[in-house]
Amino acid sequence: MTSKTLALILATALLLCLIGGFLDPRGLAQAWLAAWITLAFLSLGAMAILMVHGITGGAWGHESEPVWKALAAVTPLLALTLLPLLPFLGALFPWMAPTESLPEVVQRKQFYLNGPFFIGRTLFYLLVWSLMAWWLCRPTPARRWHAPGLILWALTVTFFSYDWIMSLEPKFYSDVFGMERMMFSASGALALGLILEAGSLRDDVRLDLANIWLAALLGWAFVSFSQLIIIWSGNMPDEILWYLQRDAAAWGWIGRLSVLLFLVIPFAMLLPTAAKRRAGWLRMTALIALTGYLLHGQWLIWPSLPTTAWAWLLGPTAVVALLALCLLWLGHDRRQTLLGKSDKSQNSARARSFVRREVRHENS
């Protein structure tokens, strides 16, 4: 896809967003938030994969490195595109209402949930992620910083999830919510990476990535199910209400479908070892999982928001606008990587070079 085509798509989507924003500013803010979180967590997941590989080593990460770097490279741009939402915090978060109108449980959280502190934390998260993405996308980032970087990534993703997702319903609280978001982010990024790059990888690398992806899916399932069981068995009214809202009307079916697509079907398809070596099979599995990722992201955000018809119409438009903007930001070479047109021989050469460096490092 050429830059002119992307620019035309971007201009059209932004024009529609502006028209929708003029008619329903709150609806545009809601749609932009849902789209932003859906796309940004894929980039954050790619950053985590790069740092995990920096810690563990292995040809699997070196050969697939271009796609993770391309996904991580859009993080500074996504950071900028979240800033327009800061003036609309009152339209998104109930805790921005006057203190006397808030429930007592929310009033007790206002030392943390208040506008200035919230904005300061958000700017800190975005700055950290942008610097981290710049560092990870360098040709040879220093490996000694990957472990501290991964810890910082985990902390910022956790608190960002508390701030921008969990506080949409401020009476709800879960200790493991950030962990669940981290596992979900990494699983989604691995699915997207396999869709884009599976055909240009060696069989053994595909097997390694599929096993890592399967482990991430099981980790997400464990944390999510534990959260549900603890809340339900503990009979926590505010937390149970969060689930009941997502089980009402069509949202219940969307939630079940998202789990089926994101977890159950990919888990079954990834069990045979031989299947994990086949590019076509992996791509089909990852495409199913990515569909579940998109559905689950909407299931997570939209039930917390008092939406209008305009918000629903603007949701897909905001996704298209952000996606086109990210592809333009990457430039031609990295777009080729994301479109699956990277050179397999170059990937294999990078992997062989990496193995030689590892051997020299171990012998020294």
Residue frames as qw, qx, qy, qz and C-alpha x, y, z in Angstrom:
[[0.000, 0.889, 0.457, 0.000, 0.00, 0.00, 0.00],
 [0.450, 0.438, -0.012, 0.778, 1.50, 3.33, -1.08],
 [0.218, -0.259, -0.413, 0.845, 1.93, 6.37, 1.11],
 [0.239, -0.066, -0.239, -0.939, -0.57, 8.30, -1.04],
 [0.552, -0.332, -0.679, -0.353, -3.24, 5.66, -0.50],
 [0.489, -0.366, -0.639, 0.468, -2.60, 5.62, 3.23],
 [0.085, -0.123, -0.159, 0.976, -2.71, 9.41, 3.36],
 [0.391, -0.205, -0.432, -0.786, -6.07, 9.41, 1.56],
 [0.595, -0.387, -0.704, -0.037, -7.48, 6.79, 3.96],
 [0.390, -0.279, -0.488, 0.729, -6.16, 8.76, 6.92],
 [0.079, -0.015, -0.048, -0.996, -7.61, 12.05, 5.68],
 [0.504, -0.305, -0.557, -0.586, -11.02, 10.47, 5.06],
 [0.597, -0.388, -0.673, 0.199, -11.10, 8.77, 8.47],
 [0.286, -0.214, -0.354, 0.864, -10.00, 11.93, 10.28],
 [0.227, -0.156, -0.244, -0.930, -12.62, 13.99, 8.45],
 [0.598, -0.391, -0.616, -0.332, -15.32, 11.55, 9.54],
 [0.537, -0.334, -0.578, 0.515, -13.98, 11.69, 13.09],
 [0.099, -0.041, -0.127, 0.986, -14.08, 15.50, 13.05],
 [0.426, -0.282, -0.406, -0.758, -17.66, 15.50, 11.80],
 [0.665, -0.393, -0.634, -0.027, -18.63, 12.94, 14.43],
 [0.449, -0.208, -0.457, 0.739, -16.76, 14.88, 17.10],
 [0.114, -0.148, -0.055, -0.981, -18.63, 18.05, 16.20],
 [0.608, -0.328, -0.431, -0.581, -21.95, 16.22, 16.57],
 [0.854, -0.490, -0.134, -0.116, -20.99, 14.14, 19.62],
 [0.164, 0.747, -0.571, 0.298, -17.65, 15.07, 21.28],
 [0.604, -0.410, 0.604, -0.320, -18.16, 12.55, 24.06],
 [0.942, 0.228, 0.215, -0.117, -18.84, 9.77, 21.56],
 [0.613, 0.690, -0.336, 0.185, -15.63, 10.59, 19.69],
 [0.161, -0.669, 0.638, -0.346, -13.61, 10.51, 22.93],
 [0.804, -0.168, 0.503, -0.267, -15.07, 7.11, 23.81],
 [0.898, 0.438, 0.045, -0.004, -14.41, 5.69, 20.34],
 [0.377, 0.768, -0.455, 0.246, -10.86, 7.07, 20.28],
 [0.423, -0.561, 0.638, -0.316, -10.10, 5.57, 23.69],
 [0.902, 0.030, 0.399, -0.163, -11.36, 2.10, 22.69],
 [0.784, 0.602, -0.099, 0.113, -9.42, 2.20, 19.41],
 [0.112, 0.803, -0.517, 0.275, -6.27, 3.51, 21.08],
 [0.598, -0.444, 0.620, -0.246, -6.18, 0.84, 23.77],
 [0.937, 0.240, 0.239, -0.084, -6.81, -1.90, 21.18],
 [0.699, 0.649, -0.178, 0.242, -3.84, -0.86, 19.02],
 [0.041, -0.811, 0.481, -0.330, -1.47, 0.44, 21.69],
 [0.742, -0.415, 0.495, -0.180, -1.46, -2.80, 23.65],
 [0.928, 0.338, 0.075, 0.140, -0.25, -4.63, 20.56],
 [0.402, 0.757, -0.325, 0.400, 2.76, -2.31, 20.41],
 [0.419, -0.672, 0.487, -0.369, 3.36, -2.67, 24.13],
 [0.951, -0.101, 0.283, -0.077, 3.24, -6.45, 23.77],
 [0.786, 0.540, -0.123, 0.275, 5.87, -6.29, 21.02],
 [0.031, 0.791, -0.448, 0.415, 8.14, -4.27, 23.32],
 [0.725, -0.453, 0.450, -0.258, 7.82, -6.96, 25.98],
 [0.967, 0.215, 0.116, 0.076, 8.72, -9.67, 23.45],
 [0.513, 0.719, -0.298, 0.364, 11.87, -7.77, 22.45],
 [0.236, -0.705, 0.519, -0.422, 12.95, -7.45, 26.08],
 [0.902, -0.211, 0.336, -0.171, 12.21, -11.08, 26.90],
 [0.886, 0.407, -0.044, 0.216, 14.37, -12.09, 23.94],
 [0.216, 0.792, -0.397, 0.411, 17.10, -9.74, 25.13],
 [0.552, -0.560, 0.515, -0.340, 17.12, -11.61, 28.44],
 [0.891, -0.056, 0.438, -0.101, 16.81, -15.19, 27.18],
 [0.019, -0.499, 0.704, 0.505, 18.50, -15.00, 23.77],
 [0.598, 0.236, 0.766, -0.023, 17.73, -17.51, 21.04],
 [0.162, 0.009, 0.623, 0.765, 17.39, -17.53, 17.27],
 [0.059, 0.643, 0.760, 0.072, 13.58, -17.31, 17.54],
 [0.080, -0.868, -0.262, 0.413, 13.72, -13.68, 18.58],
 [0.240, -0.502, 0.395, 0.731, 16.52, -12.62, 16.30],
 [0.192, 0.175, 0.781, 0.568, 14.90, -13.99, 13.17],
 [0.036, -0.728, -0.661, -0.180, 11.50, -12.47, 14.00],
 [0.339, -0.441, -0.239, 0.796, 13.01, -9.24, 15.35],
 [0.071, 0.110, 0.331, 0.935, 12.03, -6.95, 12.42],
 [0.321, -0.553, -0.608, -0.470, 8.30, -7.40, 12.96],
 [0.501, -0.637, -0.476, 0.341, 8.54, -6.76, 16.73],
 [0.335, -0.281, -0.005, 0.899, 10.62, -3.65, 16.13],
 [0.057, -0.303, -0.486, -0.817, 8.15, -2.40, 13.53],
 [0.429, -0.655, -0.593, -0.187, 5.27, -2.86, 15.97],
 [0.521, -0.566, -0.316, 0.555, 7.21, -1.21, 18.80],
 [0.352, 0.049, 0.171, 0.919, 8.31, 1.71, 16.60],
 [0.146, -0.598, -0.449, -0.647, 4.80, 3.20, 16.50],
 [0.472, -0.554, -0.580, 0.365, 4.72, 3.67, 20.29],
 [0.219, -0.273, -0.122, 0.929, 5.92, 7.32, 20.30],
 [0.198, -0.193, -0.457, -0.846, 3.26, 8.19, 17.71],
 [0.479, -0.506, -0.695, -0.177, 0.55, 6.42, 19.71],
 [0.392, -0.404, -0.460, 0.686, 1.71, 8.32, 22.78],
 [0.003, -0.084, 0.104, 0.991, 1.03, 11.59, 20.98],
 [0.360, -0.273, -0.594, -0.665, -2.40, 10.44, 19.80],
 [0.427, -0.499, -0.727, 0.203, -3.55, 9.80, 23.37],
 [0.223, -0.158, -0.267, 0.924, -2.91, 13.41, 24.41],
 [0.255, -0.250, -0.314, -0.879, -6.08, 14.82, 22.73],
 [0.558, -0.463, -0.669, -0.165, -8.15, 12.76, 25.19],
 [0.381, -0.142, -0.546, 0.732, -6.78, 14.59, 28.24],
 [0.201, -0.079, 0.085, -0.973, -9.24, 17.52, 27.95],
 [0.661, -0.174, -0.403, -0.609, -12.12, 14.99, 27.82],
 [0.213, 0.091, -0.898, 0.374, -11.41, 13.15, 31.06],
 [0.365, 0.093, 0.481, -0.792, -14.69, 14.38, 32.48],
 [0.721, 0.235, -0.219, -0.614, -16.57, 12.75, 29.61],
 [0.649, 0.240, -0.720, -0.054, -14.85, 9.41, 30.17],
 [0.423, 0.006, -0.783, 0.456, -14.29, 8.92, 33.89],
 [0.442, -0.717, -0.471, -0.261, -17.06, 9.13, 36.53],
 [0.626, -0.485, -0.309, 0.526, -14.56, 10.00, 39.26],
 [0.290, 0.183, 0.100, 0.934, -14.05, 13.42, 37.62],
 [0.287, -0.723, -0.464, -0.424, -17.50, 14.47, 38.92],
 [0.209, -0.682, 0.308, -0.630, -17.74, 16.73, 42.01],
 [0.184, 0.215, -0.885, 0.369, -16.62, 14.90, 45.14],
 [0.412, 0.007, 0.556, -0.722, -19.92, 15.24, 46.98],
 [0.776, 0.250, -0.104, -0.569, -21.75, 13.41, 44.17],
 [0.504, 0.366, -0.781, -0.049, -19.44, 10.37, 44.23],
 [0.872, -0.356, -0.317, -0.111, -20.05, 7.14, 46.17],
 [0.528, -0.794, 0.299, -0.037, -18.06, 6.84, 49.39],
 [0.880, -0.114, 0.342, 0.310, -15.85, 4.06, 48.00],
 [0.587, 0.608, 0.163, 0.509, -14.81, 6.35, 45.12],
 [0.149, -0.949, 0.095, -0.260, -14.26, 9.33, 47.40],
 [0.738, -0.583, 0.305, 0.150, -11.72, 7.27, 49.35],
 [0.797, 0.145, 0.348, 0.471, -9.76, 6.76, 46.11],
 [0.302, 0.932, 0.141, 0.142, -9.52, 10.44, 45.20],
 [0.412, -0.768, 0.374, 0.317, -6.01, 10.80, 46.59],
 [0.486, -0.138, 0.721, 0.475, -5.09, 8.72, 43.53],
 [0.289, 0.532, 0.685, 0.404, -7.97, 9.37, 41.14],
 [0.019, 0.853, 0.205, -0.479, -7.80, 13.10, 40.60],
 [0.603, 0.792, 0.099, 0.021, -7.22, 15.08, 37.42],
 [0.103, 0.890, -0.443, 0.009, -3.72, 16.59, 37.92],
 [0.498, -0.446, 0.744, 0.002, -2.18, 13.40, 39.34],
 [0.797, 0.331, 0.504, -0.032, -3.84, 11.31, 36.63],
 [0.540, 0.839, -0.068, 0.015, -2.48, 13.54, 33.85],
 [0.124, -0.798, 0.590, -0.018, 1.00, 13.53, 35.42],
 [0.669, -0.188, 0.719, 0.005, 1.05, 9.75, 35.61],
 [0.764, 0.555, 0.329, -0.025, -0.17, 9.46, 32.02],
 [0.343, 0.892, -0.294, 0.005, 2.57, 11.74, 30.72],
 [0.360, -0.606, 0.709, -0.019, 5.12, 9.68, 32.65],
 [0.784, 0.112, 0.610, -0.012, 3.88, 6.39, 31.16],
 [0.671, 0.727, 0.144, 0.005, 3.93, 7.78, 27.63],
 [0.100, 0.880, -0.464, 0.007, 7.41, 9.24, 28.04],
 [0.538, -0.409, 0.737, -0.010, 8.78, 5.97, 29.45],
 [0.789, 0.310, 0.530, 0.006, 7.25, 3.91, 26.64],
 [0.520, 0.852, -0.056, -0.020, 8.47, 6.29, 23.94],
 [0.069, -0.787, 0.614, -0.011, 12.04, 6.23, 25.26],
 [0.662, -0.190, 0.724, -0.045, 11.86, 2.47, 25.67],
 [0.776, 0.537, 0.328, -0.026, 10.66, 2.02, 22.09],
 [0.330, 0.890, -0.314, -0.004, 13.45, 4.26, 20.79],
 [0.311, -0.613, 0.725, -0.043, 16.01, 2.21, 22.74],
 [0.741, 0.038, 0.667, -0.065, 14.61, -1.17, 21.66],
 [0.713, 0.669, 0.210, -0.028, 14.51, -0.16, 17.98],
 [0.014, -0.828, 0.523, 0.201, 18.21, 0.68, 17.93],
 [0.694, 0.407, -0.577, -0.137, 20.38, -1.81, 15.98],
 [0.659, 0.003, -0.688, 0.306, 22.02, -3.28, 19.10],
 [0.455, -0.740, 0.065, -0.490, 20.39, -2.23, 22.40],
 [0.073, 0.466, -0.787, 0.397, 22.52, -3.07, 25.44],
 [0.639, -0.219, -0.714, -0.185, 21.35, -6.45, 26.77],
 [0.317, -0.091, -0.697, 0.636, 22.09, -5.60, 30.40],
 [0.237, 0.041, 0.211, -0.947, 19.15, -3.18, 30.42],
 [0.463, -0.171, -0.675, -0.549, 16.52, -5.63, 29.20],
 [0.424, -0.358, -0.797, 0.239, 15.69, -7.06, 32.64],
 [0.076, -0.372, -0.389, 0.839, 15.27, -3.65, 34.36],
 [0.251, 0.079, -0.356, -0.897, 13.40, -2.45, 31.28],
 [0.425, -0.268, -0.806, -0.314, 10.97, -5.36, 31.49],
 [0.282, -0.433, -0.683, 0.516, 10.29, -4.59, 35.16],
 [0.052, 0.315, 0.077, -0.944, 9.64, -0.93, 34.33],
 [0.329, -0.059, -0.627, -0.704, 7.41, -1.98, 31.43],
 [0.375, -0.371, -0.849, 0.010, 5.38, -4.25, 33.74],
 [0.170, -0.443, -0.508, 0.719, 4.92, -1.51, 36.34],
 [0.149, 0.257, -0.135, -0.945, 3.86, 1.15, 33.84],
 [0.367, -0.141, -0.735, -0.553, 1.49, -1.15, 31.95],
 [0.308, -0.404, -0.820, 0.263, -0.07, -2.23, 35.26],
 [0.066, -0.493, -0.382, 0.778, -0.71, 1.29, 36.51],
 [0.207, 0.139, -0.402, -0.881, -1.79, 2.52, 33.08],
 [0.342, -0.271, -0.844, -0.311, -4.36, -0.30, 33.03],
 [0.213, -0.498, -0.671, 0.507, -5.57, 0.74, 36.47],
 [0.006, -0.412, -0.081, 0.908, -5.84, 4.36, 35.35],
 [0.289, 0.261, -0.397, -0.831, -7.28, 4.22, 31.84],
 [0.470, -0.107, -0.788, -0.383, -9.27, 0.97, 31.89],
 [0.365, -0.336, -0.817, 0.294, -10.14, -0.09, 35.42],
 [0.051, -0.342, -0.393, 0.852, -11.05, 3.42, 36.61],
 [0.271, -0.180, -0.507, -0.798, -13.72, 3.72, 33.91],
 [0.680, -0.527, -0.407, -0.306, -15.73, 1.98, 36.65],
 [0.114, 0.619, -0.540, 0.559, -13.99, 3.36, 39.75],
 [0.725, -0.416, 0.322, -0.444, -15.79, 1.13, 42.26],
 [0.986, 0.132, -0.103, 0.023, -14.23, -1.94, 40.64],
 [0.087, -0.794, 0.601, -0.045, -10.81, -3.12, 41.80],
 [0.999, 0.015, -0.007, 0.044, -8.65, -6.16, 41.10],
 [0.470, -0.709, 0.438, 0.292, -5.03, -6.69, 42.15],
 [0.596, -0.080, 0.685, 0.412, -4.31, -8.87, 39.11],
 [0.509, 0.790, 0.281, -0.197, -5.93, -6.60, 36.52],
 [0.112, 0.848, -0.433, -0.283, -2.55, -5.28, 35.37],
 [0.375, -0.302, 0.859, 0.178, -1.10, -8.78, 35.07],
 [0.594, 0.458, 0.658, -0.065, -4.11, -9.85, 33.01],
 [0.396, 0.888, 0.001, -0.233, -3.57, -6.88, 30.67],
 [0.121, -0.693, 0.656, 0.272, 0.14, -7.72, 30.31],
 [0.475, -0.021, 0.870, 0.130, -0.55, -11.32, 29.32],
 [0.532, 0.682, 0.480, -0.151, -3.33, -10.21, 26.98],
 [0.201, 0.896, -0.239, -0.316, -1.04, -7.65, 25.34],
 [0.210, -0.505, 0.794, 0.265, 1.79, -10.14, 24.77],
 [0.532, 0.229, 0.815, 0.018, -0.60, -12.80, 23.44],
 [0.478, 0.803, 0.280, -0.220, -2.17, -10.36, 20.99],
 [0.093, 0.829, -0.450, -0.318, 1.23, -9.14, 19.78],
 [0.364, -0.267, 0.870, 0.201, 2.43, -12.71, 19.22],
 [0.565, 0.492, 0.659, -0.064, -0.71, -13.49, 17.21],
 [0.371, 0.896, 0.010, -0.244, -0.25, -10.39, 15.05],
 [0.122, -0.702, 0.641, 0.287, 3.46, -11.11, 14.57],
 [0.481, -0.020, 0.864, 0.151, 2.75, -14.66, 13.38],
 [0.546, 0.707, 0.425, -0.149, 0.13, -13.41, 10.92],
 [0.253, 0.924, -0.191, -0.217, 2.64, -11.00, 9.44],
 [0.034, 0.739, -0.668, -0.079, 5.86, -13.01, 9.59],
 [0.818, -0.155, 0.537, -0.133, 5.10, -16.75, 9.79],
 [0.854, 0.510, 0.105, 0.008, 5.77, -17.37, 6.10],
 [0.426, 0.786, -0.375, 0.246, 9.32, -15.95, 6.23],
 [0.446, -0.637, 0.572, -0.261, 10.45, -17.88, 9.32],
 [0.327, 0.279, -0.901, -0.049, 12.19, -21.25, 9.56],
 [0.696, -0.325, -0.579, -0.271, 10.24, -24.24, 10.86],
 [0.580, -0.223, -0.597, 0.507, 12.11, -24.37, 14.17],
 [0.042, 0.047, -0.201, 0.978, 11.53, -20.65, 14.76],
 [0.526, -0.289, -0.355, -0.717, 7.82, -21.05, 14.05],
 [0.703, -0.304, -0.640, 0.057, 7.72, -23.89, 16.58],
 [0.392, -0.118, -0.474, 0.780, 9.45, -21.78, 19.24],
 [0.173, -0.120, 0.006, -0.978, 7.17, -18.79, 18.70],
 [0.625, -0.308, -0.510, -0.505, 4.07, -20.98, 18.75],
 [0.639, -0.285, -0.640, 0.317, 5.15, -22.51, 22.06],
 [0.191, -0.058, -0.316, 0.927, 5.81, -19.07, 23.55],
 [0.376, -0.203, -0.247, -0.870, 2.42, -17.91, 22.31],
 [0.672, -0.325, -0.636, -0.195, 0.72, -20.95, 23.80],
 [0.488, -0.227, -0.572, 0.619, 2.38, -20.26, 27.16],
 [0.036, -0.033, 0.105, -0.993, 1.21, -16.62, 27.04],
 [0.534, -0.277, -0.451, -0.660, -2.35, -17.72, 26.26],
 [0.670, -0.338, -0.652, 0.111, -2.36, -20.14, 29.18],
 [0.321, -0.115, -0.414, 0.844, -0.95, -17.43, 31.44],
 [0.265, -0.152, -0.110, -0.946, -3.74, -15.06, 30.41],
 [0.645, -0.314, -0.578, -0.388, -6.36, -17.77, 30.96],
 [0.575, -0.250, -0.646, 0.435, -5.01, -18.57, 34.44],
 [0.131, -0.079, -0.292, 0.944, -4.96, -14.93, 35.59],
 [0.385, -0.177, -0.282, -0.861, -8.37, -14.10, 34.08],
 [0.672, -0.319, -0.630, -0.221, -10.07, -17.18, 35.53],
 [0.477, -0.205, -0.594, 0.615, -8.45, -16.63, 38.94],
 [0.063, -0.049, 0.114, -0.990, -9.73, -13.04, 38.99],
 [0.556, -0.242, -0.414, -0.678, -13.27, -14.18, 38.17],
 [0.682, -0.276, -0.675, 0.060, -13.31, -17.02, 40.72],
 [0.349, -0.120, -0.504, 0.781, -11.90, -14.87, 43.55],
 [0.219, -0.085, 0.007, -0.972, -14.39, -12.06, 42.93],
 [0.631, -0.228, -0.488, -0.557, -17.37, -14.37, 42.52],
 [0.673, -0.259, -0.666, 0.191, -16.61, -16.63, 45.48],
 [0.285, -0.089, -0.427, 0.853, -15.80, -13.60, 47.66],
 [0.030, -0.760, -0.648, -0.046, -19.23, -12.13, 46.89],
 [0.261, -0.340, -0.027, 0.903, -17.81, -8.65, 46.21],
 [0.371, 0.721, 0.536, -0.237, -20.80, -6.59, 45.01],
 [0.179, 0.847, -0.177, -0.468, -18.96, -3.80, 43.16],
 [0.114, -0.444, 0.797, 0.393, -16.61, -6.23, 41.43],
 [0.389, 0.284, 0.876, 0.032, -19.40, -8.68, 40.57],
 [0.369, 0.783, 0.293, -0.405, -21.37, -5.82, 39.01],
 [0.048, 0.658, -0.533, -0.529, -18.45, -5.26, 36.62],
 [0.147, -0.069, 0.947, 0.277, -18.91, -8.80, 35.29],
 [0.334, 0.541, 0.732, -0.246, -22.71, -8.60, 35.27],
 [0.282, 0.770, -0.034, -0.572, -22.56, -5.52, 33.04],
 [0.150, 0.516, -0.719, -0.441, -20.43, -7.52, 30.61],
 [0.146, 0.106, 0.982, 0.050, -22.83, -10.44, 30.71],
 [0.373, 0.558, 0.468, -0.574, -25.91, -8.36, 29.91],
 [0.594, 0.695, 0.027, -0.404, -27.64, -8.35, 26.51],
 [0.821, 0.541, -0.173, 0.058, -25.29, -8.91, 23.56],
 [0.019, 0.790, -0.575, 0.210, -22.12, -8.32, 25.60],
 [0.735, -0.317, 0.574, -0.172, -22.39, -11.73, 27.22],
 [0.896, 0.361, 0.254, 0.057, -22.32, -13.45, 23.84],
 [0.431, 0.834, -0.283, 0.197, -19.51, -11.21, 22.62],
 [0.335, -0.700, 0.596, -0.207, -17.46, -12.06, 25.71],
 [0.841, -0.090, 0.530, -0.059, -17.97, -15.80, 25.28],
 [0.786, 0.603, 0.084, 0.106, -17.18, -15.59, 21.58],
 [0.174, 0.875, -0.415, 0.178, -13.99, -13.63, 22.28],
 [0.539, -0.513, 0.657, -0.125, -12.77, -16.28, 24.74],
 [0.888, 0.229, 0.398, -0.014, -13.60, -19.02, 22.24],
 [0.650, 0.738, -0.034, 0.180, -11.67, -17.27, 19.46],
 [0.045, 0.863, -0.436, 0.253, -8.79, -15.90, 21.53],
 [0.363, -0.517, 0.732, -0.255, -8.15, -18.90, 23.77],
 [0.800, -0.001, 0.550, -0.239, -10.10, -22.12, 23.22],
 [0.832, 0.550, 0.071, -0.035, -9.72, -22.59, 19.46],
 [0.336, 0.784, -0.500, 0.149, -6.05, -21.46, 19.30],
 [0.471, -0.497, 0.691, -0.233, -5.21, -23.70, 22.27],
 [0.869, 0.145, 0.458, -0.122, -6.66, -26.73, 20.48],
 [0.714, 0.697, -0.055, 0.041, -4.99, -25.81, 17.18],
 [0.139, 0.807, -0.537, 0.200, -1.58, -25.32, 18.81],
 [0.793, -0.397, 0.433, -0.160, -1.47, -28.70, 20.56],
 [0.939, 0.231, 0.165, 0.194, -0.07, -30.79, 17.63],
 [0.473, -0.591, 0.315, 0.573, 3.67, -30.21, 17.32],
 [0.473, 0.188, 0.611, 0.606, 3.70, -30.72, 13.56],
 [0.144, 0.842, 0.481, 0.195, 0.99, -28.08, 13.08],
 [0.290, -0.896, -0.014, 0.336, 3.11, -25.46, 14.84],
 [0.480, -0.312, 0.488, 0.659, 5.76, -25.79, 12.13],
 [0.341, 0.479, 0.659, 0.470, 3.34, -24.99, 9.28],
 [0.087, -0.068, -0.007, 0.994, 3.11, -21.34, 8.31],
 [0.343, -0.304, -0.507, -0.730, -0.42, -21.55, 6.88],
 [0.565, -0.482, -0.669, 0.035, -1.78, -23.30, 9.97],
 [0.398, -0.338, -0.376, 0.765, -0.13, -20.80, 12.31],
 [0.037, -0.069, -0.178, -0.981, -1.43, -17.84, 10.33],
 [0.461, -0.421, -0.591, -0.511, -4.98, -19.19, 10.39],
 [0.570, -0.471, -0.593, 0.319, -4.73, -19.84, 14.14],
 [0.302, -0.225, -0.192, 0.906, -3.29, -16.38, 14.78],
 [0.168, -0.243, -0.363, -0.884, -5.98, -14.72, 12.65],
 [0.538, -0.530, -0.623, -0.203, -8.69, -16.43, 14.71],
 [0.540, -0.437, -0.438, 0.570, -6.96, -15.32, 17.92],
 [0.175, -0.024, 0.025, 0.984, -6.53, -11.73, 16.71],
 [0.343, -0.447, -0.496, -0.661, -10.26, -11.58, 15.95],
 [0.617, -0.559, -0.542, 0.116, -10.87, -12.69, 19.53],
 [0.445, -0.201, -0.221, 0.844, -8.39, -10.06, 20.73],
 [0.052, -0.228, -0.226, -0.945, -10.32, -7.30, 18.96],
 [0.521, -0.521, -0.531, -0.419, -13.67, -8.51, 20.29],
 [0.639, -0.457, -0.491, 0.377, -12.37, -8.89, 23.83],
 [0.306, -0.014, -0.110, 0.946, -10.91, -5.38, 23.74],
 [0.286, -0.368, -0.291, -0.836, -14.33, -3.94, 22.90],
 [0.665, -0.475, -0.567, -0.108, -15.99, -6.16, 25.54],
 [0.562, -0.248, -0.415, 0.671, -13.59, -4.72, 28.10],
 [0.157, -0.031, -0.045, 0.986, -14.12, -1.01, 27.32],
 [0.227, -0.314, -0.435, -0.813, -17.57, -0.31, 25.89],
 [0.490, -0.566, -0.657, -0.089, -19.83, -1.67, 28.69],
 [0.428, -0.415, -0.371, 0.712, -18.19, 0.87, 31.03],
 [0.077, -0.106, 0.162, 0.978, -19.22, 3.79, 28.82],
 [0.384, 0.593, 0.544, -0.452, -22.65, 5.42, 28.39],
 [0.290, -0.073, 0.617, 0.728, -22.50, 5.22, 24.60],
 [0.489, 0.574, 0.159, -0.637, -24.55, 6.83, 21.85],
 [0.829, 0.470, 0.302, 0.038, -25.19, 5.78, 18.25],
 [0.358, 0.890, -0.274, 0.068, -22.45, 8.17, 17.12],
 [0.392, -0.649, 0.651, -0.038, -19.92, 6.49, 19.40],
 [0.808, 0.062, 0.586, 0.031, -20.63, 3.12, 17.78],
 [0.673, 0.723, 0.131, 0.087, -20.26, 4.59, 14.30],
 [0.114, 0.913, -0.378, 0.104, -17.03, 6.37, 15.21],
 [0.760, -0.454, 0.464, 0.032, -15.42, 3.27, 16.75],
 [0.842, 0.221, 0.368, 0.328, -14.34, 1.57, 13.49],
 [0.381, 0.879, 0.021, 0.288, -13.46, 4.97, 11.99],
 [0.325, -0.867, 0.369, -0.080, -11.08, 5.72, 14.85],
 [0.826, -0.221, 0.478, 0.200, -9.39, 2.33, 14.43],
 [0.711, 0.553, 0.267, 0.344, -8.87, 2.98, 10.69],
 [0.109, 0.960, -0.120, 0.227, -7.49, 6.47, 11.36],
 [0.518, -0.722, 0.459, 0.011, -4.99, 5.26, 13.96],
 [0.853, 0.009, 0.465, 0.237, -3.94, 2.27, 11.86],
 [0.590, 0.721, 0.156, 0.329, -3.34, 4.40, 8.76],
 [0.101, -0.949, 0.248, -0.166, -1.41, 6.94, 10.82],
 [0.706, -0.506, 0.484, 0.107, 0.81, 4.21, 12.28],
 [0.823, 0.271, 0.391, 0.312, 1.55, 2.72, 8.85],
 [0.362, 0.882, 0.000, 0.302, 2.48, 6.15, 7.48],
 [0.392, -0.855, 0.332, -0.067, 4.73, 6.73, 10.49],
 [0.854, -0.241, 0.415, 0.199, 6.66, 3.52, 9.87],
 [0.132, 0.686, -0.515, -0.497, 7.74, 4.42, 6.36],
 [0.753, 0.373, -0.392, -0.374, 8.13, 2.12, 3.36],
 [0.366, 0.367, -0.845, 0.131, 10.73, -0.36, 4.67],
 [0.176, -0.042, 0.828, -0.531, 8.98, -1.22, 7.92],
 [0.699, 0.243, 0.126, -0.661, 5.59, -1.31, 6.17],
 [0.646, 0.355, -0.631, -0.242, 7.04, -4.00, 3.93],
 [0.127, 0.188, -0.903, 0.364, 7.97, -5.96, 7.05],
 [0.415, 0.125, 0.586, -0.684, 4.48, -5.60, 8.52],
 [0.733, 0.364, -0.098, -0.566, 2.91, -6.63, 5.22],
 [0.886, -0.098, 0.453, 0.003, 4.91, -9.86, 5.28],
 [0.720, 0.685, -0.061, 0.090, 7.30, -8.93, 2.47],
 [0.298, -0.795, 0.524, 0.071, 10.57, -9.20, 4.36],
 [0.602, 0.503, -0.609, -0.116, 13.28, -11.31, 2.80],
 [0.944, -0.316, -0.004, -0.095, 13.45, -14.84, 4.26],
 [0.814, 0.254, -0.233, 0.467, 17.11, -15.20, 3.33],
 [0.085, 0.630, -0.298, 0.712, 17.93, -12.00, 5.21],
 [0.706, -0.541, 0.135, -0.437, 16.08, -13.29, 8.26],
 [0.983, -0.081, -0.090, 0.135, 18.00, -16.58, 8.15],
 [0.578, 0.462, -0.273, 0.615, 21.29, -14.72, 7.77],
 [0.257, -0.669, 0.262, -0.646, 20.46, -12.60, 10.81],
 [0.890, -0.389, 0.060, -0.229, 19.67, -15.75, 12.79],
 [0.908, 0.139, -0.177, 0.352, 22.96, -17.42, 11.79],
 [0.285, 0.596, -0.288, 0.693, 24.88, -14.28, 12.69],
 [0.546, -0.623, 0.180, -0.531, 23.14, -14.18, 16.05],
 [0.976, -0.212, -0.046, 0.008, 24.00, -17.83, 16.79],
 [0.720, 0.349, -0.250, 0.544, 27.67, -17.18, 15.95],
 [0.038, -0.652, 0.277, -0.705, 27.75, -14.20, 18.33],
 [0.782, -0.498, 0.088, -0.365, 26.14, -16.27, 21.09],
 [0.961, 0.001, -0.149, 0.234, 28.73, -19.02, 20.66],
 [0.472, 0.489, -0.285, 0.676, 31.60, -16.51, 20.79],
 [0.349, -0.657, 0.194, -0.640, 30.06, -14.91, 23.89],
 [0.913, -0.370, 0.020, -0.172, 29.80, -18.28, 25.69],
 [0.892, 0.149, -0.161, 0.395, 33.38, -19.22, 24.77],
 [0.269, 0.646, -0.242, 0.672, 34.84, -15.92, 25.93]]
